[in-house]
Each structure stands twice: as structure tokens, then as C-alpha cells.
Amino acid sequence: MKNKKTLSLWIGNLDSTEEFDSYMMTAFDQEDGYSKSYFMGDFNLDCIDEELVEASIRNKRTIDVETLLKDFSFFDSFKTEILKRVQLSKKSNVVVILYDYFIDDCNYEEIKVNKGYMKFCGTYEYLED
């Protein structure tokens, strides 16, 4: 039996694996008592279960959403809707997916990250076995 669940998607462009790792790495924030990454801070995200995060950086940049997402878990179950709704105008090489994380109020504008960017691309349903 398959369960219908929710994921939230970001796509962006960063210069290097080192920049990506630094952007995604969590550290304890004394102010609010949570572990946070720069990514989480940029999008005002709290309390993410790191086991439900899937993120990657590709060596080659592309505007093809399917190429960016094809190796992600459950891709076949959310592919159709994302390919209908997400159009990239800039070459990208970074994808971050938060599984079982619903966002209904997020800054849809691009966030500048050094010379690159990250953009929230929406919340989608996926099927889990």
C-alpha cells in the first residue's frame, strides 16, 4: 500500500561542493536553541528532521528540471506535477527536498547565496511504498 505524503522543493545554483556543504551544514544556534543551517535561516525553517532531507549538488548546471531531479527518491511519483509547475530560467545545479514537510507560506523570491541563489519551488505530494 502506498501512502500519499508531502515534500517541499528548492532549486538553486552554488559555485562548489564546499559552498554547498557549508550552506547545508547545521550548527547549534544559541539564540533559539535549535540546530540550523544557512539554508534553514534563509527560508525561516525550524526543526527539520535531517533524516528526511535529500540534497545534492551536480557538477554540470542545467535548466532541465528532470535532469536535476531524476536521481531523487520517489521521483516517479511526483515527476508529472513538478515538471508542469517548475520552469527554470537560469542554469541550476542544487536541489534540496524536505520530505514530510509542508510549507504553505514561504518567500517565493530567490535568495541570493554568495554569487548563486536558492529558490523555493513549492510543495508537492509524493507516494511512498
VEXBA-462978 format. One record per residue: residue number from 1; x, y, z of N, C-alpha, C, O in turn. Coordinates in Angstrom, 3 decimals, padded with zeros to 6 digits, always signed. Layout:
BEGIN
ATOM  vexvo      n.px      n.py      n.pz     ca.px     ca.py     ca.pz      c.px      c.py      c.pz      o.px      o.py      o.pz
ATOM    NUM         X         Y         Z         X         Y         Z         X         Y         Z         X         Y         Z
...
//
This chain:
BEGIN
ATOM  vexvo      n.px      n.py      n.pz     ca.px     ca.py     ca.pz      c.px      c.py      c.pz      o.px      o.py      o.pz
ATOM      1  +000.841  -001.177  +000.000  +000.000  +000.000  +000.000  +000.887  +001.241  +000.000  +001.870  +001.311  +000.738
ATOM      2  +000.536  +002.213  -000.826  +001.315  +003.439  -000.911  +000.654  +004.530  -000.086  -000.569  +004.662  -000.068
ATOM      3  +001.480  +005.306  +000.593  +000.996  +006.425  +001.400  +001.261  +007.730  +000.666  +002.363  +007.943  +000.161
ATOM      4  +000.265  +008.604  +000.602  +000.436  +009.914  -000.002  +001.033  +010.837  +001.052  +000.502  +010.967  +002.155
ATOM      5  +002.141  +011.473  +000.700  +002.841  +012.362  +001.623  +003.194  +013.653  +000.902  +002.895  +013.821  -000.281
ATOM      6  +003.834  +014.563  +001.627  +004.159  +015.880  +001.093  +005.663  +016.123  +001.133  +006.350  +015.699  +002.062
ATOM      7  +006.162  +016.815  +000.110  +007.558  +017.242  +000.098  +007.612  +018.704  -000.303  +006.712  +019.214  -000.970
ATOM      8  +008.685  +019.375  +000.114  +008.922  +020.759  -000.278  +010.239  +020.804  -001.037  +011.193  +020.115  -000.674
ATOM      9  +010.294  +021.616  -002.094  +011.400  +021.594  -003.049  +012.046  +022.964  -003.210  +011.362  +023.981  -003.321
ATOM     10  +013.376  +022.970  -003.219  +014.169  +024.149  -003.546  +015.140  +023.775  -004.652  +015.667  +022.663  -004.680
ATOM     11  +015.369  +024.702  -005.554  +016.364  +024.527  -006.607  +017.221  +025.782  -006.617  +016.728  +026.886  -006.385
ATOM     12  +018.517  +025.601  -006.891  +019.399  +026.756  -006.905  +020.691  +026.501  -007.635  +020.844  +025.513  -008.353
ATOM     13  +021.617  +027.413  -007.436  +022.920  +027.337  -008.072  +023.972  +027.821  -007.078  +023.898  +028.942  -006.575
ATOM     14  +024.938  +026.972  -006.805  +026.059  +027.340  -005.937  +027.355  +027.022  -006.669  +027.382  +026.178  -007.565
ATOM     15  +028.429  +027.706  -006.281  +029.695  +027.605  -007.005  +030.430  +026.285  -006.853  +031.097  +025.838  -007.785
ATOM     16  +030.317  +025.653  -005.683  +031.163  +024.478  -005.445  +030.541  +023.551  -004.409  +029.597  +023.913  -003.707
ATOM     17  +031.093  +022.359  -004.335  +030.673  +021.400  -003.314  +030.943  +021.958  -001.927  +030.143  +021.759  -001.012
ATOM     18  +032.056  +022.651  -001.762  +032.398  +023.236  -000.466  +031.364  +024.284  -000.050  +030.950  +024.330  +001.109
ATOM     19  +030.952  +025.120  -000.998  +029.937  +026.128  -000.691  +028.609  +025.455  -000.340  +027.927  +025.876  +000.593
ATOM     20  +028.246  +024.419  -001.081  +027.020  +023.659  -000.814  +027.067  +023.046  +000.580  +026.113  +023.177  +001.347
ATOM     21  +028.175  +022.374  +000.916  +028.308  +021.748  +002.234  +028.199  +022.778  +003.352  +027.535  +022.538  +004.360
ATOM     22  +028.842  +023.911  +003.175  +028.792  +024.975  +004.179  +027.373  +025.531  +004.318  +026.929  +025.817  +005.430
ATOM     23  +026.673  +025.682  +003.222  +025.311  +026.217  +003.219  +024.333  +025.271  +003.911  +023.396  +025.720  +004.572
ATOM     24  +024.547  +023.973  +003.762  +023.627  +022.978  +004.307  +024.001  +022.491  +005.708  +023.158  +021.912  +006.393
ATOM     25  +025.240  +022.710  +006.149  +025.711  +022.192  +007.436  +024.986  +022.871  +008.600  +024.858  +024.095  +008.639
ATOM     26  +024.516  +022.058  +009.543  +023.813  +022.609  +010.701  +024.771  +022.863  +011.856  +025.749  +022.141  +012.052
ATOM     27  +024.463  +023.901  +012.606  +025.205  +024.238  +013.816  +024.192  +024.732  +014.841  +023.157  +025.292  +014.478
ATOM     28  +024.486  +024.525  +016.101  +023.568  +024.921  +017.168  +023.482  +026.434  +017.253  +024.505  +027.118  +017.297
ATOM     29  +022.268  +026.955  +017.278  +022.008  +028.387  +017.385  +021.623  +028.695  +018.832  +020.553  +028.294  +019.288
ATOM     30  +022.481  +029.398  +019.546  +022.250  +029.726  +020.960  +020.975  +030.549  +021.147  +020.275  +030.402  +022.149
ATOM     31  +020.680  +031.414  +020.178  +019.554  +032.328  +020.302  +018.211  +031.607  +020.404  +017.397  +031.924  +021.271
ATOM     32  +017.982  +030.637  +019.519  +016.680  +029.968  +019.544  +016.738  +028.520  +020.023  +015.704  +027.861  +020.130
ATOM     33  +017.938  +028.024  +020.312  +018.068  +026.684  +020.875  +017.919  +025.547  +019.882  +017.745  +024.398  +020.288
ATOM     34  +017.984  +025.839  +018.587  +017.867  +024.818  +017.548  +019.170  +024.704  +016.769  +019.979  +025.631  +016.738
ATOM     35  +019.354  +023.559  +016.149  +020.423  +023.425  +015.171  +019.895  +023.969  +013.857  +018.806  +023.602  +013.417
ATOM     36  +020.670  +024.846  +013.231  +020.253  +025.477  +011.979  +021.403  +025.509  +010.993  +022.577  +025.488  +011.364
ATOM     37  +021.029  +025.559  +009.727  +021.994  +025.773  +008.654  +021.703  +027.142  +008.037  +020.674  +027.753  +008.322
ATOM     38  +022.612  +027.612  +007.194  +022.337  +028.854  +006.471  +021.079  +028.692  +005.621  +020.270  +029.613  +005.511
ATOM     39  +020.921  +027.507  +005.018  +019.722  +027.215  +004.224  +018.463  +027.405  +005.065  +017.525  +028.079  +004.638
ATOM     40  +018.441  +026.821  +006.243  +017.272  +026.928  +007.124  +017.013  +028.381  +007.513  +015.863  +028.821  +007.542
ATOM     41  +018.063  +029.116  +007.808  +017.916  +030.522  +008.174  +017.366  +031.366  +007.034  +016.510  +032.224  +007.248
ATOM     42  +017.859  +031.122  +005.819  +017.394  +031.887  +004.663  +015.900  +031.734  +004.423  +015.243  +032.671  +003.970
ATOM     43  +015.358  +030.552  +004.727  +013.947  +030.291  +004.463  +013.112  +030.166  +005.740  +011.988  +029.665  +005.705
ATOM     44  +013.668  +030.626  +006.867  +012.953  +030.624  +008.154  +012.381  +029.260  +008.510  +011.217  +029.153  +008.896
ATOM     45  +013.190  +028.225  +008.382  +012.767  +026.861  +008.688  +013.297  +026.459  +010.056  +014.458  +026.715  +010.376
ATOM     46  +012.455  +025.834  +010.856  +012.849  +025.345  +012.178  +012.659  +023.840  +012.242  +011.838  +023.278  +011.516
ATOM     47  +013.405  +023.204  +013.095  +013.197  +021.793  +013.457  +013.019  +020.860  +012.264  +011.960  +020.253  +012.105
ATOM     48  +014.015  +020.744  +011.450  +013.967  +019.818  +010.322  +014.596  +018.501  +010.747  +015.676  +018.484  +011.337
ATOM     49  +013.923  +017.406  +010.449  +014.479  +016.080  +010.691  +015.470  +015.794  +009.568  +015.067  +015.570  +008.427
ATOM     50  +016.762  +015.801  +009.885  +017.795  +015.647  +008.867  +017.702  +014.325  +008.115  +018.226  +014.207  +007.008
ATOM     51  +017.048  +013.337  +008.699  +016.872  +012.065  +008.001  +015.852  +012.176  +006.873  +015.763  +011.285  +006.028
ATOM     52  +015.091  +013.250  +006.855  +014.080  +013.455  +005.815  +014.492  +014.529  +004.809  +013.659  +015.047  +004.066
ATOM     53  +015.786  +014.855  +004.795  +016.327  +015.825  +003.846  +017.126  +015.066  +002.791  +017.961  +014.220  +003.112
ATOM     54  +016.857  +015.381  +001.545  +017.655  +014.845  +000.449  +018.142  +016.050  -000.345  +017.337  +016.845  -000.830
ATOM     55  +019.452  +016.186  -000.477  +020.020  +017.353  -001.140  +021.253  +016.940  -001.930  +021.985  +016.031  -001.539
ATOM     56  +021.469  +017.625  -003.048  +022.664  +017.321  -003.836  +023.075  +018.520  -004.674  +022.284  +019.419  -004.957
ATOM     57  +024.338  +018.496  -005.056  +024.875  +019.472  -006.000  +025.455  +018.679  -007.163  +026.144  +017.679  -006.961
ATOM     58  +025.176  +019.123  -008.364  +025.692  +018.479  -009.578  +026.856  +019.302  -010.115  +026.906  +020.519  -009.937
ATOM     59  +027.783  +018.628  -010.770  +028.910  +019.327  -011.386  +028.468  +020.165  -012.580  +029.007  +021.243  -012.830
ATOM     60  +027.483  +019.659  -013.311  +027.020  +020.335  -014.525  +025.700  +021.059  -014.258  +024.758  +020.475  -013.723
ATOM     61  +025.647  +022.327  -014.635  +024.436  +023.122  -014.457  +023.484  +022.897  -015.636  +023.920  +022.628  -016.756
ATOM     62  +022.184  +023.012  -015.371  +021.180  +022.793  -016.406  +019.912  +023.576  -016.091  +019.680  +023.960  -014.945
ATOM     63  +019.092  +023.812  -017.115  +017.761  +024.376  -016.880  +016.708  +023.277  -016.946  +015.517  +023.556  -016.809
ATOM     64  +017.128  +022.039  -017.154  +016.208  +020.907  -017.265  +015.892  +020.344  -015.875  +016.738  +019.718  -015.237
ATOM     65  +014.671  +020.577  -015.427  +014.246  +020.152  -014.090  +014.349  +018.636  -013.938  +014.782  +018.148  -012.894
ATOM     66  +013.958  +017.894  -014.958  +014.001  +016.430  -014.872  +015.423  +015.927  -014.655  +015.633  +015.003  -013.870
ATOM     67  +016.393  +016.513  -015.331  +017.794  +016.121  -015.145  +018.237  +016.362  -013.707  +018.948  +015.538  -013.132
ATOM     68  +017.827  +017.477  -013.126  +018.205  +017.793  -011.746  +017.600  +016.822  -010.737  +018.229  +016.507  -009.727
ATOM     69  +016.381  +016.344  -011.003  +015.629  +015.564  -010.012  +015.619  +014.060  -010.237  +015.194  +013.319  -009.351
ATOM     70  +016.069  +013.590  -011.379  +015.854  +012.189  -011.757  +016.432  +011.164  -010.787  +015.924  +010.045  -010.726
ATOM     71  +017.454  +011.496  -010.041  +018.073  +010.537  -009.118  +017.511  +010.605  -007.697  +017.980  +009.886  -006.815
ATOM     72  +016.524  +011.450  -007.467  +015.964  +011.593  -006.126  +014.932  +010.510  -005.832  +014.250  +010.009  -006.726
ATOM     73  +014.841  +010.167  -004.555  +013.868  +009.166  -004.107  +012.460  +009.584  -004.509  +012.123  +010.768  -004.486
ATOM     74  +011.657  +008.617  -004.873  +010.232  +008.813  -005.177  +009.976  +009.723  -006.380  +008.841  +010.152  -006.587
ATOM     75  +011.003  +010.027  -007.176  +010.851  +010.982  -008.277  +009.690  +010.629  -009.205  +008.934  +011.507  -009.620
ATOM     76  +009.553  +009.362  -009.525  +008.475  +008.975  -010.442  +007.094  +009.333  -009.903  +006.169  +009.561  -010.681
ATOM     77  +006.945  +009.385  -008.578  +005.625  +009.668  -008.004  +005.287  +011.162  -007.974  +004.119  +011.518  -007.814
ATOM     78  +006.278  +012.038  -008.124  +005.980  +013.482  -008.136  +006.444  +014.179  -009.413  +006.287  +015.391  -009.554
ATOM     79  +007.000  +013.434  -010.312  +007.582  +013.962  -011.551  +006.592  +014.793  -012.380  +006.903  +015.920  -012.764
ATOM     80  +005.423  +014.251  -012.651  +004.469  +014.907  -013.544  +004.089  +016.297  -013.049  +004.112  +017.258  -013.818
ATOM     81  +003.744  +016.408  -011.786  +003.306  +017.701  -011.234  +004.443  +018.718  -011.220  +004.236  +019.880  -011.568
ATOM     82  +005.628  +018.299  -010.825  +006.757  +019.233  -010.773  +007.126  +019.704  -012.174  +007.370  +020.893  -012.379
ATOM     83  +007.169  +018.800  -013.131  +007.533  +019.200  -014.490  +006.496  +020.147  -015.098  +006.829  +020.945  -015.975
ATOM     84  +005.252  +020.066  -014.645  +004.213  +021.004  -015.095  +004.403  +022.380  -014.465  +004.211  +023.400  -015.127
ATOM     85  +004.778  +022.409  -013.194  +004.771  +023.666  -012.429  +006.108  +024.394  -012.358  +006.125  +025.614  -012.194
ATOM     86  +007.220  +023.689  -012.476  +008.528  +024.325  -012.281  +009.214  +024.541  -013.629  +009.495  +023.590  -014.359
ATOM     87  +009.472  +025.787  -013.937  +010.218  +026.169  -015.133  +011.435  +026.967  -014.668  +011.291  +027.940  -013.928
ATOM     88  +012.613  +026.567  -015.089  +013.829  +027.273  -014.690  +014.253  +028.245  -015.780  +014.274  +027.896  -016.960
ATOM     89  +014.588  +029.456  -015.383  +015.080  +030.449  -016.336  +016.597  +030.591  -016.253  +017.223  +031.218  -017.107
ATOM     90  +017.176  +029.998  -015.210  +018.626  +030.059  -015.012  +019.161  +028.645  -014.859  +018.469  +027.754  -014.367
ATOM     91  +020.398  +028.453  -015.287  +021.021  +027.152  -015.077  +021.189  +026.922  -013.580  +021.538  +027.831  -012.827
ATOM     92  +020.933  +025.694  -013.172  +020.954  +025.344  -011.751  +021.724  +024.052  -011.547  +021.883  +023.252  -012.469
ATOM     93  +022.205  +023.859  -010.311  +022.938  +022.629  -010.005  +022.660  +022.095  -008.601  +023.269  +021.106  -008.194
ATOM     94  +021.758  +022.723  -007.855  +021.477  +022.306  -006.481  +019.988  +021.996  -006.328  +019.128  +022.725  -006.821
ATOM     95  +019.710  +020.894  -005.632  +018.334  +020.538  -005.288  +018.297  +020.191  -003.807  +019.167  +019.477  -003.308
ATOM     96  +017.286  +020.698  -003.106  +017.034  +020.326  -001.715  +015.568  +019.920  -001.623  +014.677  +020.676  -002.012
ATOM     97  +015.329  +018.715  -001.104  +013.966  +018.236  -000.881  +013.811  +017.910  +000.596  +014.630  +017.195  +001.174
ATOM     98  +012.752  +018.441  +001.200  +012.392  +018.093  +002.570  +011.147  +017.225  +002.488  +010.071  +017.706  +002.133
ATOM     99  +011.293  +015.963  +002.812  +010.163  +015.040  +002.788  +009.331  +015.208  +004.053  +009.859  +015.496  +005.127
ATOM    100  +008.030  +015.024  +003.908  +007.081  +015.134  +005.017  +007.152  +016.511  +005.664  +007.031  +016.645  +006.882
ATOM    101  +007.349  +017.525  +004.838  +007.465  +018.900  +005.313  +006.599  +019.773  +004.418  +006.912  +019.963  +003.242
ATOM    102  +005.518  +020.302  +004.962  +004.589  +021.127  +004.199  +004.838  +022.593  +004.502  +004.862  +023.004  +005.662
ATOM    103  +005.021  +023.369  +003.459  +005.199  +024.810  +003.615  +004.105  +025.490  +002.816  +003.997  +025.293  +001.606
ATOM    104  +003.297  +026.285  +003.487  +002.250  +026.995  +002.755  +002.518  +028.490  +002.674  +001.823  +029.206  +001.953
ATOM    105  +003.508  +028.963  +003.399  +003.810  +030.386  +003.403  +005.322  +030.552  +003.384  +005.965  +030.536  +004.434
ATOM    106  +005.885  +030.710  +002.206  +007.338  +030.821  +002.083  +007.658  +031.924  +001.085  +006.876  +032.201  +000.175
ATOM    107  +008.785  +032.532  +001.260  +009.250  +033.549  +000.341  +009.567  +032.889  -001.002  +010.525  +032.123  -001.109
ATOM    108  +008.772  +033.182  -002.015  +008.972  +032.563  -003.325  +010.061  +033.246  -004.136  +010.473  +032.727  -005.173
ATOM    109  +010.528  +034.387  -003.688  +011.602  +035.063  -004.392  +012.906  +034.322  -004.174  +013.075  +033.592  -003.197
ATOM    110  +013.812  +034.523  -005.094  +015.122  +033.901  -004.954  +015.879  +034.528  -003.792  +015.789  +035.729  -003.538
ATOM    111  +016.618  +033.690  -003.104  +017.513  +034.141  -002.046  +018.921  +034.135  -002.629  +019.372  +033.116  -003.153
ATOM    112  +019.607  +035.249  -002.541  +020.982  +035.312  -003.037  +021.893  +034.586  -002.056  +021.837  +034.826  -000.849
ATOM    113  +022.728  +033.701  -002.580  +023.703  +032.959  -001.781  +025.061  +033.186  -002.432  +025.385  +032.561  -003.442
ATOM    114  +025.853  +034.083  -001.852  +027.121  +034.492  -002.456  +026.867  +034.893  -003.907  +026.108  +035.828  -004.161
ATOM    115  +027.497  +034.193  -004.872  +027.274  +034.519  -006.286  +026.108  +033.737  -006.875  +025.722  +033.970  -008.020
ATOM    116  +025.548  +032.821  -006.109  +024.475  +031.968  -006.599  +023.124  +032.340  -006.016  +022.904  +033.472  -005.589
ATOM    117  +022.215  +031.355  -006.008  +020.866  +031.590  -005.496  +020.232  +030.279  -005.060  +020.683  +029.196  -005.434
ATOM    118  +019.174  +030.399  -004.259  +018.279  +029.285  -003.939  +016.862  +029.822  -004.076  +016.588  +030.979  -003.757
ATOM    119  +015.964  +028.964  -004.556  +014.573  +029.374  -004.756  +013.639  +028.265  -004.304  +013.817  +027.101  -004.663
ATOM    120  +012.630  +028.643  -003.505  +011.588  +027.701  -003.117  +010.688  +027.477  -004.322  +010.190  +028.434  -004.915
ATOM    121  +010.477  +026.208  -004.689  +009.711  +025.860  -005.893  +008.367  +025.226  -005.578  +007.665  +024.794  -006.492
ATOM    122  +007.995  +025.159  -004.309  +006.669  +024.669  -003.978  +006.640  +023.399  -003.155  +007.668  +022.786  -002.866
ATOM    123  +005.421  +023.025  -002.788  +005.149  +021.816  -002.017  +004.341  +020.875  -002.902  +003.416  +021.299  -003.594
ATOM    124  +004.698  +019.596  -002.872  +004.108  +018.605  -003.773  +003.775  +017.338  -003.007  +004.343  +017.064  -001.950
ATOM    125  +002.845  +016.572  -003.558  +002.543  +015.257  -002.997  +003.430  +014.216  -003.664  +003.768  +014.329  -004.842
ATOM    126  +003.803  +013.198  -002.887  +004.526  +012.057  -003.442  +003.972  +010.798  -002.807  +003.305  +010.855  -001.774
ATOM    127  +004.247  +009.667  -003.423  +003.791  +008.378  -002.902  +004.972  +007.603  -002.360  +006.012  +007.485  -003.008
ATOM    128  +004.793  +007.074  -001.155  +005.827  +006.274  -000.510  +005.303  +004.852  -000.369  +004.156  +004.632  +000.023
ATOM    129  +006.164  +003.891  -000.695  +005.766  +002.476  -000.550  +005.587  +002.098  +000.896  +005.256  +000.952  +001.199
//
